[in-house]
Amino acid sequence: MHEAANIVVGLVAFIHLYILVLEKFLWTKPTGLKVFGLSKEFSAKTRTLAANQGLYNGFLAAGLIWGLLSDQVDVQVFFLGCVLVAGIYGTLTANEKIIWVQAVPAVIGLVLVGLA
């Protein structure tokens, strides 16, 4: 069970590294426009905001990686909890798909880490 937990925590970290790249570097590029369903005008106006969001997603990924490398369950639980809260908030305020991209993987990770 410990290996399954580590795989899911690693996957959640990878998802947040991917979100960091999308928000920080690809927000105004064709990939970012397509993933987020944005117009060029809107993405240009919100570029700085998106880069800031990307930075926060990078912090979440860094915390999860720290928890994995140090094998500290409490660190993993804390950062998975942060991802869960961010996913719920994003779902309620931005886009319903966020529940599947952030919150559900975080819940699966929390369950597996708790069982390990």
N, CA, C and O atoms as CSV, one atom per row, in Angstrom:
chain,resi,resn,atom,element,x,y,z
A,1,MET,N,N,0.829,-1.200,0.000
A,1,MET,CA,C,0.000,0.000,0.000
A,1,MET,C,C,0.871,1.262,0.000
A,1,MET,O,O,0.495,2.291,-0.561
A,2,HIS,N,N,2.035,1.162,0.636
A,2,HIS,CA,C,2.950,2.303,0.718
A,2,HIS,C,C,3.381,2.742,-0.689
A,2,HIS,O,O,3.459,3.938,-0.970
A,3,GLU,N,N,3.659,1.776,-1.570
A,3,GLU,CA,C,4.071,2.107,-2.936
A,3,GLU,C,C,2.942,2.785,-3.704
A,3,GLU,O,O,3.175,3.742,-4.441
A,4,ALA,N,N,1.721,2.289,-3.530
A,4,ALA,CA,C,0.566,2.907,-4.203
A,4,ALA,C,C,0.386,4.348,-3.731
A,4,ALA,O,O,0.110,5.239,-4.534
A,5,ALA,N,N,0.541,4.569,-2.441
A,5,ALA,CA,C,0.430,5.926,-1.892
A,5,ALA,C,C,1.498,6.825,-2.499
A,5,ALA,O,O,1.207,7.952,-2.900
A,6,ASN,N,N,2.719,6.340,-2.569
A,6,ASN,CA,C,3.806,7.137,-3.139
A,6,ASN,C,C,3.558,7.456,-4.612
A,6,ASN,O,O,3.860,8.556,-5.074
A,7,ILE,N,N,3.011,6.495,-5.341
A,7,ILE,CA,C,2.722,6.728,-6.751
A,7,ILE,C,C,1.676,7.825,-6.911
A,7,ILE,O,O,1.827,8.708,-7.755
A,8,VAL,N,N,0.626,7.773,-6.112
A,8,VAL,CA,C,-0.432,8.787,-6.217
A,8,VAL,C,C,0.074,10.156,-5.761
A,8,VAL,O,O,-0.231,11.165,-6.397
A,9,VAL,N,N,0.829,10.204,-4.687
A,9,VAL,CA,C,1.405,11.482,-4.237
A,9,VAL,C,C,2.311,12.045,-5.332
A,9,VAL,O,O,2.285,13.246,-5.601
A,10,GLY,N,N,3.104,11.193,-5.955
A,10,GLY,CA,C,3.958,11.626,-7.059
A,10,GLY,C,C,3.152,12.124,-8.244
A,10,GLY,O,O,3.530,13.100,-8.893
A,11,LEU,N,N,2.042,11.457,-8.529
A,11,LEU,CA,C,1.170,11.883,-9.617
A,11,LEU,C,C,0.555,13.251,-9.328
A,11,LEU,O,O,0.487,14.103,-10.214
A,12,VAL,N,N,0.112,13.458,-8.104
A,12,VAL,CA,C,-0.455,14.763,-7.729
A,12,VAL,C,C,0.629,15.847,-7.845
A,12,VAL,O,O,0.349,16.952,-8.309
A,13,ALA,N,N,1.843,15.537,-7.431
A,13,ALA,CA,C,2.945,16.494,-7.580
A,13,ALA,C,C,3.183,16.806,-9.053
A,13,ALA,O,O,3.369,17.964,-9.426
A,14,PHE,N,N,3.177,15.774,-9.885
A,14,PHE,CA,C,3.378,15.969,-11.322
A,14,PHE,C,C,2.274,16.836,-11.922
A,14,PHE,O,O,2.553,17.727,-12.725
A,15,ILE,N,N,1.035,16.585,-11.543
A,15,ILE,CA,C,-0.094,17.389,-12.020
A,15,ILE,C,C,0.144,18.865,-11.705
A,15,ILE,O,O,-0.111,19.733,-12.539
A,16,HIS,N,N,0.636,19.144,-10.494
A,16,HIS,CA,C,0.841,20.541,-10.099
A,16,HIS,C,C,2.058,21.161,-10.764
A,16,HIS,O,O,2.090,22.372,-10.981
A,17,LEU,N,N,3.056,20.355,-11.089
A,17,LEU,CA,C,4.168,20.879,-11.891
A,17,LEU,C,C,3.677,21.230,-13.300
A,17,LEU,O,O,4.077,22.240,-13.879
A,18,TYR,N,N,2.812,20.382,-13.831
A,18,TYR,CA,C,2.225,20.641,-15.151
A,18,TYR,C,C,1.382,21.918,-15.127
A,18,TYR,O,O,1.459,22.738,-16.043
A,19,ILE,N,N,0.582,22.079,-14.078
A,19,ILE,CA,C,-0.222,23.299,-13.948
A,19,ILE,C,C,0.687,24.518,-13.826
A,19,ILE,O,O,0.392,25.568,-14.397
A,20,LEU,N,N,1.792,24.390,-13.086
A,20,LEU,CA,C,2.758,25.486,-12.976
A,20,LEU,C,C,3.239,25.899,-14.355
A,20,LEU,O,O,3.253,27.088,-14.673
A,21,VAL,N,N,3.634,24.941,-15.177
A,21,VAL,CA,C,4.131,25.250,-16.525
A,21,VAL,C,C,3.038,25.903,-17.365
A,21,VAL,O,O,3.287,26.885,-18.064
A,22,LEU,N,N,1.832,25.357,-17.295
A,22,LEU,CA,C,0.726,25.924,-18.067
A,22,LEU,C,C,0.437,27.368,-17.667
A,22,LEU,O,O,0.286,28.236,-18.526
A,23,GLU,N,N,0.361,27.622,-16.364
A,23,GLU,CA,C,-0.021,28.952,-15.896
A,23,GLU,C,C,1.115,29.958,-15.975
A,23,GLU,O,O,0.887,31.130,-16.276
A,24,LYS,N,N,2.319,29.517,-15.709
A,24,LYS,CA,C,3.445,30.452,-15.652
A,24,LYS,C,C,4.059,30.724,-17.028
A,24,LYS,O,O,4.485,31.844,-17.311
A,25,PHE,N,N,4.104,29.698,-17.878
A,25,PHE,CA,C,4.837,29.841,-19.135
A,25,PHE,C,C,3.979,29.702,-20.400
A,25,PHE,O,O,4.347,30.233,-21.448
A,26,LEU,N,N,2.851,29.001,-20.319
A,26,LEU,CA,C,2.071,28.719,-21.521
A,26,LEU,C,C,0.700,29.398,-21.537
A,26,LEU,O,O,-0.099,29.138,-22.437
A,27,TRP,N,N,0.417,30.245,-20.580
A,27,TRP,CA,C,-0.889,30.877,-20.436
A,27,TRP,C,C,-1.346,31.583,-21.717
A,27,TRP,O,O,-2.511,31.477,-22.099
A,28,THR,N,N,-0.440,32.296,-22.374
A,28,THR,CA,C,-0.799,33.050,-23.572
A,28,THR,C,C,-0.435,32.315,-24.864
A,28,THR,O,O,-0.634,32.846,-25.957
A,29,LYS,N,N,0.083,31.123,-24.745
A,29,LYS,CA,C,0.471,30.308,-25.905
A,29,LYS,C,C,-0.706,29.422,-26.325
A,29,LYS,O,O,-1.650,29.246,-25.555
A,30,PRO,N,N,-0.660,28.867,-27.529
A,30,PRO,CA,C,-1.773,28.021,-27.992
A,30,PRO,C,C,-2.148,26.890,-27.031
A,30,PRO,O,O,-3.331,26.601,-26.852
A,31,THR,N,N,-1.163,26.256,-26.417
A,31,THR,CA,C,-1.467,25.172,-25.478
A,31,THR,C,C,-2.260,25.689,-24.285
A,31,THR,O,O,-3.274,25.100,-23.911
A,32,GLY,N,N,-1.808,26.776,-23.689
A,32,GLY,CA,C,-2.513,27.355,-22.542
A,32,GLY,C,C,-3.908,27.838,-22.908
A,32,GLY,O,O,-4.863,27.632,-22.158
A,33,LEU,N,N,-4.020,28.479,-24.063
A,33,LEU,CA,C,-5.327,28.957,-24.509
A,33,LEU,C,C,-6.299,27.787,-24.665
A,33,LEU,O,O,-7.463,27.881,-24.276
A,34,LYS,N,N,-5.816,26.695,-25.233
A,34,LYS,CA,C,-6.674,25.522,-25.461
A,34,LYS,C,C,-7.052,24.842,-24.148
A,34,LYS,O,O,-8.224,24.547,-23.913
A,35,VAL,N,N,-6.055,24.592,-23.290
A,35,VAL,CA,C,-6.323,23.890,-22.032
A,35,VAL,C,C,-7.328,24.643,-21.177
A,35,VAL,O,O,-8.239,24.040,-20.609
A,36,PHE,N,N,-7.168,25.955,-21.081
A,36,PHE,CA,C,-8.031,26.753,-20.213
A,36,PHE,C,C,-9.215,27.380,-20.942
A,36,PHE,O,O,-10.053,28.028,-20.316
A,37,GLY,N,N,-9.294,27.193,-22.262
A,37,GLY,CA,C,-10.410,27.740,-23.019
A,37,GLY,C,C,-10.449,29.257,-23.000
A,37,GLY,O,O,-11.510,29.850,-22.807
A,38,LEU,N,N,-9.294,29.891,-23.200
A,38,LEU,CA,C,-9.177,31.346,-23.093
A,38,LEU,C,C,-9.081,32.014,-24.449
A,38,LEU,O,O,-8.652,31.405,-25.429
A,39,SER,N,N,-9.483,33.261,-24.491
A,39,SER,CA,C,-9.222,34.082,-25.668
A,39,SER,C,C,-7.839,34.705,-25.514
A,39,SER,O,O,-7.313,34.808,-24.406
A,40,LYS,N,N,-7.264,35.115,-26.627
A,40,LYS,CA,C,-5.952,35.770,-26.579
A,40,LYS,C,C,-6.017,37.050,-25.752
A,40,LYS,O,O,-5.087,37.366,-25.009
A,41,GLU,N,N,-7.113,37.779,-25.884
A,41,GLU,CA,C,-7.260,39.046,-25.167
A,41,GLU,C,C,-7.316,38.820,-23.653
A,41,GLU,O,O,-6.633,39.499,-22.886
A,42,PHE,N,N,-8.135,37.861,-23.244
A,42,PHE,CA,C,-8.260,37.582,-21.813
A,42,PHE,C,C,-6.941,37.069,-21.241
A,42,PHE,O,O,-6.525,37.482,-20.159
A,43,SER,N,N,-6.292,36.176,-21.967
A,43,SER,CA,C,-5.035,35.629,-21.449
A,43,SER,C,C,-3.967,36.713,-21.323
A,43,SER,O,O,-3.167,36.694,-20.387
A,44,ALA,N,N,-3.954,37.651,-22.256
A,44,ALA,CA,C,-2.986,38.748,-22.169
A,44,ALA,C,C,-3.246,39.627,-20.947
A,44,ALA,O,O,-2.308,40.065,-20.280
A,45,LYS,N,N,-4.515,39.882,-20.659
A,45,LYS,CA,C,-4.877,40.722,-19.514
A,45,LYS,C,C,-4.608,40.037,-18.172
A,45,LYS,O,O,-4.359,40.710,-17.172
A,46,THR,N,N,-4.655,38.716,-18.148
A,46,THR,CA,C,-4.547,37.979,-16.887
A,46,THR,C,C,-3.227,37.220,-16.747
A,46,THR,O,O,-3.086,36.366,-15.872
A,47,ARG,N,N,-2.281,37.530,-17.596
A,47,ARG,CA,C,-0.996,36.809,-17.610
A,47,ARG,C,C,-0.287,36.842,-16.254
A,47,ARG,O,O,0.186,35.808,-15.781
A,48,THR,N,N,-0.209,37.998,-15.634
A,48,THR,CA,C,0.479,38.127,-14.348
A,48,THR,C,C,-0.247,37.348,-13.261
A,48,THR,O,O,0.390,36.691,-12.438
A,49,LEU,N,N,-1.556,37.416,-13.253
A,49,LEU,CA,C,-2.355,36.660,-12.287
A,49,LEU,C,C,-2.116,35.167,-12.449
A,49,LEU,O,O,-1.934,34.455,-11.461
A,50,ALA,N,N,-2.115,34.690,-13.688
A,50,ALA,CA,C,-1.895,33.268,-13.953
A,50,ALA,C,C,-0.494,32.837,-13.514
A,50,ALA,O,O,-0.320,31.755,-12.955
A,51,ALA,N,N,0.494,33.681,-13.767
A,51,ALA,CA,C,1.863,33.348,-13.351
A,51,ALA,C,C,1.942,33.209,-11.832
A,51,ALA,O,O,2.656,32.345,-11.323
A,52,ASN,N,N,1.221,34.045,-11.116
A,52,ASN,CA,C,1.174,33.958,-9.659
A,52,ASN,C,C,0.519,32.646,-9.215
A,52,ASN,O,O,1.006,31.976,-8.305
A,53,GLN,N,N,-0.591,32.291,-9.872
A,53,GLN,CA,C,-1.247,31.014,-9.573
A,53,GLN,C,C,-0.304,29.851,-9.848
A,53,GLN,O,O,-0.246,28.896,-9.073
A,54,GLY,N,N,0.425,29.931,-10.938
A,54,GLY,CA,C,1.383,28.884,-11.279
A,54,GLY,C,C,2.437,28.708,-10.205
A,54,GLY,O,O,2.831,27.589,-9.878
A,55,LEU,N,N,2.885,29.823,-9.663
A,55,LEU,CA,C,3.877,29.769,-8.589
A,55,LEU,C,C,3.340,29.010,-7.383
A,55,LEU,O,O,4.050,28.195,-6.794
A,56,TYR,N,N,2.094,29.272,-7.015
A,56,TYR,CA,C,1.484,28.565,-5.890
A,56,TYR,C,C,1.350,27.071,-6.177
A,56,TYR,O,O,1.554,26.250,-5.283
A,57,ASN,N,N,1.012,26.716,-7.406
A,57,ASN,CA,C,0.949,25.306,-7.760
A,57,ASN,C,C,2.327,24.662,-7.670
A,57,ASN,O,O,2.448,23.491,-7.312
A,58,GLY,N,N,3.354,25.422,-7.992
A,58,GLY,CA,C,4.722,24.921,-7.833
A,58,GLY,C,C,5.065,24.661,-6.373
A,58,GLY,O,O,5.754,23.692,-6.055
A,59,PHE,N,N,4.586,25.525,-5.488
A,59,PHE,CA,C,4.812,25.301,-4.055
A,59,PHE,C,C,4.125,24.024,-3.583
A,59,PHE,O,O,4.684,23.281,-2.775
A,60,LEU,N,N,2.920,23.766,-4.079
A,60,LEU,CA,C,2.227,22.531,-3.722
A,60,LEU,C,C,3.026,21.319,-4.197
A,60,LEU,O,O,3.204,20.354,-3.455
A,61,ALA,N,N,3.504,21.378,-5.433
A,61,ALA,CA,C,4.315,20.272,-5.961
A,61,ALA,C,C,5.588,20.094,-5.145
A,61,ALA,O,O,5.968,18.966,-4.829
A,62,ALA,N,N,6.246,21.190,-4.801
A,62,ALA,CA,C,7.483,21.104,-4.017
A,62,ALA,C,C,7.233,20.460,-2.658
A,62,ALA,O,O,8.035,19.647,-2.199
A,63,GLY,N,N,6.134,20.817,-2.019
A,63,GLY,CA,C,5.803,20.216,-0.729
A,63,GLY,C,C,5.534,18.729,-0.839
A,63,GLY,O,O,5.964,17.951,0.012
A,64,LEU,N,N,4.824,18.330,-1.884
A,64,LEU,CA,C,4.554,16.903,-2.085
A,64,LEU,C,C,5.839,16.134,-2.375
A,64,LEU,O,O,6.028,15.026,-1.873
A,65,ILE,N,N,6.711,16.711,-3.173
A,65,ILE,CA,C,7.996,16.067,-3.470
A,65,ILE,C,C,8.840,15.971,-2.201
A,65,ILE,O,O,9.480,14.950,-1.953
A,66,TRP,N,N,8.839,17.022,-1.409
A,66,TRP,CA,C,9.545,16.996,-0.119
A,66,TRP,C,C,9.011,15.847,0.742
A,66,TRP,O,O,9.788,15.087,1.320
A,67,GLY,N,N,7.692,15.727,0.824
A,67,GLY,CA,C,7.088,14.649,1.609
A,67,GLY,C,C,7.477,13.278,1.099
A,67,GLY,O,O,7.703,12.361,1.888
A,68,LEU,N,N,7.559,13.128,-0.231
A,68,LEU,CA,C,7.966,11.847,-0.807
A,68,LEU,C,C,9.425,11.533,-0.521
A,68,LEU,O,O,9.760,10.440,-0.065
A,69,LEU,N,N,10.289,12.504,-0.792
A,69,LEU,CA,C,11.730,12.262,-0.627
A,69,LEU,C,C,12.131,12.044,0.828
A,69,LEU,O,O,13.054,11.281,1.111
A,70,SER,N,N,11.441,12.708,1.745
A,70,SER,CA,C,11.760,12.564,3.162
A,70,SER,C,C,10.950,11.442,3.818
A,70,SER,O,O,11.191,11.083,4.971
A,71,ASP,N,N,9.984,10.891,3.065
A,71,ASP,CA,C,9.091,9.843,3.563
A,71,ASP,C,C,8.363,10.289,4.832
A,71,ASP,O,O,8.139,9.496,5.746
A,72,GLN,N,N,8.000,11.571,4.871
A,72,GLN,CA,C,7.271,12.133,6.010
A,72,GLN,C,C,5.785,12.181,5.670
A,72,GLN,O,O,5.336,12.998,4.866
A,73,VAL,N,N,5.043,11.291,6.299
A,73,VAL,CA,C,3.608,11.179,6.043
A,73,VAL,C,C,2.885,12.468,6.413
A,73,VAL,O,O,1.967,12.880,5.705
A,74,ASP,N,N,3.280,13.106,7.501
A,74,ASP,CA,C,2.591,14.329,7.919
A,74,ASP,C,C,2.749,15.445,6.883
A,74,ASP,O,O,1.825,16.232,6.681
A,75,VAL,N,N,3.895,15.520,6.232
A,75,VAL,CA,C,4.117,16.514,5.182
A,75,VAL,C,C,3.243,16.185,3.967
A,75,VAL,O,O,2.643,17.077,3.368
A,76,GLN,N,N,3.177,14.914,3.614
A,76,GLN,CA,C,2.339,14.497,2.495
A,76,GLN,C,C,0.870,14.818,2.774
A,76,GLN,O,O,0.172,15.344,1.908
A,77,VAL,N,N,0.408,14.505,3.972
A,77,VAL,CA,C,-0.983,14.766,4.342
A,77,VAL,C,C,-1.265,16.265,4.304
A,77,VAL,O,O,-2.304,16.686,3.794
A,78,PHE,N,N,-0.357,17.068,4.836
A,78,PHE,CA,C,-0.569,18.516,4.831
A,78,PHE,C,C,-0.736,19.048,3.415
A,78,PHE,O,O,-1.690,19.772,3.128
A,79,PHE,N,N,0.199,18.688,2.521
A,79,PHE,CA,C,0.148,19.240,1.169
A,79,PHE,C,C,-0.993,18.638,0.341
A,79,PHE,O,O,-1.572,19.331,-0.495
A,80,LEU,N,N,-1.322,17.368,0.561
A,80,LEU,CA,C,-2.507,16.808,-0.093
A,80,LEU,C,C,-3.765,17.531,0.385
A,80,LEU,O,O,-4.680,17.775,-0.401
A,81,GLY,N,N,-3.809,17.872,1.668
A,81,GLY,CA,C,-4.931,18.652,2.200
A,81,GLY,C,C,-5.015,20.025,1.559
A,81,GLY,O,O,-6.106,20.508,1.255
A,82,CYS,N,N,-3.867,20.655,1.354
A,82,CYS,CA,C,-3.842,21.959,0.672
A,82,CYS,C,C,-4.359,21.831,-0.757
A,82,CYS,O,O,-5.124,22.674,-1.225
A,83,VAL,N,N,-3.938,20.775,-1.445
A,83,VAL,CA,C,-4.409,20.543,-2.808
A,83,VAL,C,C,-5.921,20.327,-2.813
A,83,VAL,O,O,-6.624,20.846,-3.680
A,84,LEU,N,N,-6.414,19.562,-1.849
A,84,LEU,CA,C,-7.848,19.304,-1.753
A,84,LEU,C,C,-8.634,20.598,-1.560
A,84,LEU,O,O,-9.635,20.825,-2.240
A,85,VAL,N,N,-8.189,21.439,-0.643
A,85,VAL,CA,C,-8.864,22.716,-0.400
A,85,VAL,C,C,-8.817,23.590,-1.654
A,85,VAL,O,O,-9.821,24.193,-2.032
A,86,ALA,N,N,-7.648,23.655,-2.298
A,86,ALA,CA,C,-7.526,24.449,-3.528
A,86,ALA,C,C,-8.445,23.894,-4.614
A,86,ALA,O,O,-9.058,24.660,-5.358
A,87,GLY,N,N,-8.543,22.577,-4.708
A,87,GLY,CA,C,-9.407,21.958,-5.708
A,87,GLY,C,C,-10.877,22.238,-5.465
A,87,GLY,O,O,-11.627,22.502,-6.405
A,88,ILE,N,N,-11.289,22.180,-4.217
A,88,ILE,CA,C,-12.690,22.477,-3.883
A,88,ILE,C,C,-12.992,23.949,-4.165
A,88,ILE,O,O,-14.015,24.275,-4.766
A,89,TYR,N,N,-12.108,24.821,-3.734
A,89,TYR,CA,C,-12.315,26.254,-3.965
A,89,TYR,C,C,-12.347,26.573,-5.461
A,89,TYR,O,O,-13.204,27.327,-5.921
A,90,GLY,N,N,-11.415,25.999,-6.212
A,90,GLY,CA,C,-11.378,26.221,-7.650
A,90,GLY,C,C,-12.627,25.712,-8.341
A,90,GLY,O,O,-13.122,26.327,-9.286
A,91,THR,N,N,-13.135,24.583,-7.863
A,91,THR,CA,C,-14.364,24.030,-8.428
A,91,THR,C,C,-15.541,24.966,-8.195
A,91,THR,O,O,-16.365,25.173,-9.085
A,92,LEU,N,N,-15.615,25.524,-7.007
A,92,LEU,CA,C,-16.734,26.404,-6.651
A,92,LEU,C,C,-16.645,27.779,-7.305
A,92,LEU,O,O,-17.667,28.421,-7.544
A,93,THR,N,N,-15.422,28.234,-7.597
A,93,THR,CA,C,-15.256,29.607,-8.068
A,93,THR,C,C,-14.789,29.751,-9.509
A,93,THR,O,O,-14.944,30.821,-10.099
A,94,ALA,N,N,-14.223,28.705,-10.086
A,94,ALA,CA,C,-13.632,28.868,-11.419
A,94,ALA,C,C,-14.174,27.879,-12.452
A,94,ALA,O,O,-14.749,28.285,-13.462
A,95,ASN,N,N,-13.990,26.587,-12.200
A,95,ASN,CA,C,-14.326,25.596,-13.214
A,95,ASN,C,C,-14.618,24.257,-12.552
A,95,ASN,O,O,-13.837,23.784,-11.728
A,96,GLU,N,N,-15.728,23.657,-12.908
A,96,GLU,CA,C,-16.142,22.400,-12.289
A,96,GLU,C,C,-15.193,21.237,-12.585
A,96,GLU,O,O,-15.166,20.261,-11.835
A,97,LYS,N,N,-14.419,21.327,-13.659
A,97,LYS,CA,C,-13.462,20.258,-13.989
A,97,LYS,C,C,-12.342,20.145,-12.953
A,97,LYS,O,O,-11.706,19.097,-12.838
A,98,ILE,N,N,-12.105,21.204,-12.211
A,98,ILE,CA,C,-11.014,21.211,-11.239
A,98,ILE,C,C,-11.207,20.123,-10.187
A,98,ILE,O,O,-10.230,19.606,-9.645
A,99,ILE,N,N,-12.447,19.775,-9.895
A,99,ILE,CA,C,-12.701,18.715,-8.911
A,99,ILE,C,C,-12.001,17.429,-9.321
A,99,ILE,O,O,-11.461,16.715,-8.476
A,100,TRP,N,N,-12.010,17.132,-10.630
A,100,TRP,CA,C,-11.418,15.882,-11.129
A,100,TRP,C,C,-9.901,15.980,-11.267
A,100,TRP,O,O,-9.199,14.982,-11.101
A,101,VAL,N,N,-9.397,17.157,-11.565
A,101,VAL,CA,C,-7.960,17.330,-11.800
A,101,VAL,C,C,-7.184,17.472,-10.492
A,101,VAL,O,O,-6.062,16.979,-10.381
A,102,GLN,N,N,-7.774,18.143,-9.502
A,102,GLN,CA,C,-7.066,18.403,-8.254
A,102,GLN,C,C,-7.663,17.674,-7.058
A,102,GLN,O,O,-6.959,16.935,-6.369
A,103,ALA,N,N,-8.938,17.870,-6.808
A,103,ALA,CA,C,-9.525,17.385,-5.554
A,103,ALA,C,C,-9.594,15.861,-5.476
A,103,ALA,O,O,-9.197,15.277,-4.468
A,104,VAL,N,N,-10.088,15.219,-6.520
A,104,VAL,CA,C,-10.220,13.759,-6.476
A,104,VAL,C,C,-8.865,13.068,-6.332
A,104,VAL,O,O,-8.738,12.179,-5.490
A,105,PRO,N,N,-7.838,13.438,-7.120
A,105,PRO,CA,C,-6.535,12.807,-6.893
A,105,PRO,C,C,-5.996,13.044,-5.468
A,105,PRO,O,O,-5.358,12.164,-4.889
A,106,ALA,N,N,-6.256,14.228,-4.916
A,106,ALA,CA,C,-5.806,14.509,-3.544
A,106,ALA,C,C,-6.520,13.608,-2.542
A,106,ALA,O,O,-5.891,13.102,-1.612
A,107,VAL,N,N,-7.809,13.403,-2.716
A,107,VAL,CA,C,-8.566,12.520,-1.816
A,107,VAL,C,C,-8.034,11.088,-1.918
A,107,VAL,O,O,-7.840,10.421,-0.901
A,108,ILE,N,N,-7.801,10.622,-3.140
A,108,ILE,CA,C,-7.248,9.274,-3.319
A,108,ILE,C,C,-5.893,9.177,-2.615
A,108,ILE,O,O,-5.610,8.192,-1.932
A,109,GLY,N,N,-5.061,10.202,-2.785
A,109,GLY,CA,C,-3.761,10.221,-2.105
A,109,GLY,C,C,-3.900,10.204,-0.595
A,109,GLY,O,O,-3.176,9.479,0.087
A,110,LEU,N,N,-4.810,10.985,-0.071
A,110,LEU,CA,C,-5.021,11.013,1.390
A,110,LEU,C,C,-5.470,9.658,1.905
A,110,LEU,O,O,-5.006,9.210,2.953
A,111,VAL,N,N,-6.367,9.001,1.184
A,111,VAL,CA,C,-6.836,7.679,1.611
A,111,VAL,C,C,-5.679,6.675,1.589
A,111,VAL,O,O,-5.489,5.921,2.542
A,112,LEU,N,N,-4.915,6.671,0.506
A,112,LEU,CA,C,-3.817,5.705,0.389
A,112,LEU,C,C,-2.704,5.977,1.415
A,112,LEU,O,O,-2.153,5.046,2.003
A,113,VAL,N,N,-2.386,7.245,1.619
A,113,VAL,CA,C,-1.365,7.592,2.625
A,113,VAL,C,C,-1.866,7.165,4.016
A,113,VAL,O,O,-1.090,6.665,4.829
A,114,GLY,N,N,-3.144,7.362,4.278
A,114,GLY,CA,C,-3.719,6.956,5.565
A,114,GLY,C,C,-3.706,5.444,5.772
A,114,GLY,O,O,-3.581,4.970,6.901
A,115,LEU,N,N,-3.833,4.698,4.694
A,115,LEU,CA,C,-3.846,3.240,4.775
A,115,LEU,C,C,-2.441,2.627,4.802
A,115,LEU,O,O,-2.257,1.484,5.221
A,116,ALA,N,N,-1.469,3.396,4.353
A,116,ALA,CA,C,-0.091,2.856,4.234
A,116,ALA,C,C,0.565,2.694,5.600
A,116,ALA,O,O,1.712,2.257,5.686
